[in-house]
Amino acid sequence: MNKSIKISIPVFVVVIVSVIVTTVMMNNKSLDVDPNLNQDAVSVEEEEFEMDKINIEVNGEKLAVDLEENATASALVGLLPFTVSMDDLNGNEKYVYLDKSLPVDVYSPGRIEAGDLMLYGDNCLVIFYESFDTEYSYTKIGHIERLPEMGDGEVVVRFAEE
């Protein structure tokens, strides 16, 4: 016996759209997750973005960076490890333009303290080695304790997990 199934057009459209959305979401998710990892490993990876410290190495000296609890710091952690050459500007900061834009939460701090790690705009990473008053706006990423002498030229800085 040959029975035909009758489905209303709205129900058919909902089913098709659901299948398409599910397929797209699964494909996008697969770009972010290594298929060889189990779910526990993925959870651990996500927790790593919530770390409160990272290390930098300047002139061979390892330094701890106390991170802010914000999306910018989390995004920076997601880029680790990396090494950059940072140029000097104004005799008070080292900076480098990153290849990626990071999320921002811009504010005007009024005063910059030596050791502040900030983001200017959405891709300019800045380490301040002198304290001063400012009218500029930044997103704070963290603070470096006991920052060594940075000199007035280019410096190579390695950013890594603690």
Residue pairs with C-beta under 8 A, 6 or more apart in sequence:
7 15
33 42
34 41
37 45
48 77
48 161
49 74
49 77
49 78
50 74
51 67
51 77
51 161
51 162
52 66
52 67
52 69
53 64
53 65
53 66
53 67
53 162
54 64
54 65
54 67
54 76
54 77
54 80
54 142
54 159
54 160
54 161
54 162
55 62
55 63
55 64
55 65
55 159
55 160
55 161
55 162
56 62
56 63
56 65
56 127
56 144
56 157
56 158
56 159
56 160
57 63
57 157
57 158
57 160
58 147
58 148
58 150
58 155
58 156
58 157
59 148
59 155
61 148
63 144
63 145
63 146
63 147
63 148
64 144
64 145
64 162
65 117
65 141
65 142
65 143
65 144
66 142
66 143
66 144
66 145
67 73
67 76
67 77
67 141
67 142
68 140
68 141
68 142
70 103
70 105
70 139
70 140
70 141
71 102
71 103
71 105
72 102
72 103
72 104
72 105
72 119
72 139
72 140
72 141
73 141
73 142
75 100
75 102
75 103
76 102
76 125
76 141
76 159
77 161
79 98
79 100
79 159
80 159
80 160
80 161
81 158
81 159
81 160
81 161
82 158
82 159
83 156
83 157
83 158
83 159
84 96
84 98
84 125
84 156
84 157
84 159
85 96
85 154
85 155
85 156
85 157
86 94
86 95
86 96
86 125
86 127
86 154
86 155
86 156
86 157
87 94
87 95
87 96
87 154
88 94
88 150
88 151
88 152
88 153
88 154
88 155
89 95
91 130
91 152
92 112
92 128
92 129
92 130
92 132
93 126
93 127
93 128
93 129
93 130
94 126
94 127
94 129
94 150
94 155
94 157
95 120
95 124
95 125
95 126
95 127
96 124
96 125
97 123
97 124
97 125
98 123
98 124
98 125
99 123
100 123
101 122
101 123
102 119
102 122
102 123
102 139
103 122
104 119
104 121
104 122
104 139
105 139
106 137
106 138
106 139
107 137
107 138
107 139
107 140
108 134
108 135
108 136
108 137
108 138
109 116
109 134
109 138
109 140
110 133
110 134
111 131
111 132
111 133
111 134
112 118
112 128
112 131
112 132
112 133
112 134
112 138
113 128
113 131
113 143
114 128
114 129
114 130
114 131
114 147
115 127
115 128
115 129
115 143
115 144
115 145
115 146
115 147
116 126
116 127
116 128
116 140
116 142
116 143
116 144
117 125
117 126
117 127
117 128
117 140
117 141
117 142
117 143
117 144
118 125
118 126
118 128
118 138
118 139
118 140
118 141
119 125
119 126
119 138
119 139
119 140
119 141
120 126
120 136
120 138
125 141
126 138
127 144
127 147
127 150
127 157
129 147
129 149
129 150
